[in-house]
Amino acid sequence: MSSVLTDGAKAELQREIERRRAELSHLEKRLARWEEAYNGGTLRPDADFTTVSGTPVRPLYTPLDTADDDYLRDLGLPGEYPFTRGPYASMYRTKLWTMRLFSGFATAEDTNQRYKFLLERGQTGLSVAFDFPTLMGYDSDDPLSAGEVGKCGVAISSLADMETLFDGIPLDEVSVSMTINGPAMMLYCFLLVTAEKQGVPFEKVRGTVQNDILKEYMAQHAWIFPPRPALKVITDCFEWSSEHAPLFNTISISGYHIREAGATAAQELAFTLKNGFTYVEEGIGRGLDVDAFAPRLSFFWDVHNDFFEEIAKFRAARRIWARHLRDVYGAQSPKSWRLRTHAQTAGVTLTAQQPHNNIVRIAYQGMAAVLGGTQSLHTNAMDETLALPTEHAVRVALRTQQILAYETGVANTIDPLAGSYYVESLTDEMEAEAEAIFEEIDTLGGVVAGIETGYFQGQIANSSRRFQQEVDSKRRIIVGLNEFIESDDVPIEILQIGEEAAAKQEKRLADLKARRDGAAVEKALALLEQAARDDENLMPPMLDAARAYATLGEIRHALERVYGRFREPVTF
């Protein structure tokens, strides 16, 4: 069939173009008259008409704001390039998002009971929160861990702790997400060997390990090694897992902590996607076929208070990722173009004042994530700004998602806000701003160079300072914090973690070291260190170290002797 237009078809197309131009011209004239009426009113003095990120919001959006959009080029259909309307064709009509609650506290035994509590109440996936020593790769009995064991998450110092954490929880049936970065490969190996001991082959283990070290240097600061060797370790995970654990997402490229540190929505979008492109480049540089590992890359976004800005961010992220993977990195598979994501409501928006207000914030943020097309969602508990959540608060957070899924109707149709002049315009604007930031990063020499010079840290700090100034001056109202304050605010019950967790962990570690085969541990650690010196893939020797019950800290120190430790540049 010829693709050349007939004269009649050309004439019809030209008439349609002229009709469209006439409509827009007429709209411009009507809009000018409307603006006269709008400007005759007195605007609310207590309102700041910008997004949370500071982007001005126009009073009205019309077809003029989306006149340059091409439906198939810019929106397309769900599950099809450019994936703006969603990564899968049927979205929530086939499968609801995975409902996760970020959970972990005190010891592995305590957290195991919380996991069973959540699974019994309808949670469909687990998300592990580790304590600060574990996040930094230290054992619970390390002097640097004093006072922090089990306080902000669960303490995991060895395979033995991981076995306890998932005792009675089959790892071929429950998907597990682990928020861990600096020592991510170590915890990943502990999980895989735990599955192995349950009789679950690696190829059936499902879940995600965050493993995103670049955003650690930018925002959260839970690093161990310098950027170059850290990227090498992550690429080892890509390479090994693509063959041996194909259902496991070996990285969750995270904007969450970037946003929590103070970045704007556009900065979160741009910095996160640029990190993602950097990981793709590392994999390609290793000689891997992009289509062999890119389909297992996933993302993790913050969901802040500005409802429409957050929805636009999700939609722009999918479009940008699809275009770059196809056109820049040469991916041939639609699975590589498809950006899949987990989302978490914004912890930074929760207030210690009037904490019950947080339930409302979380519900709206959760709805924004679903309307944005997330595949997995964590809703914070109302008390998380004060402490680790109580069982009551966790139950309310889970019920929030279930009400959203089963009572509101938002899962009935796919991308229901598509075509909104405001949402489409915001999506376009956010995409354009992200592309501009990509160019700025490229002029610095890329992400690693930007980290080494402090560029990202400085940009985030500036945005955070602007937002705090707006709150302090009441230009931006936070209900219960700087306006609508109550002097008789009643405290709520919070979960208290005492020092008994640290005592239990120290005893567990002492018992483990007494009963394990010390010679086997030393041999495994020596082979791991040598593999690092020889620039080999570290997954096989690290799995062997885990099987020998080498501890987290012992594995960290073996690699630190080869790779060194990162020192952050002082920029402000």
Summary of the structure (lengths in Angstrom):
residues: 572
radius of gyration: 25.1
end to end distance: 64.2
largest distance: 87.5
contacts: 1958
relative contact order: 0.13
helix: 54%
strand: 8%
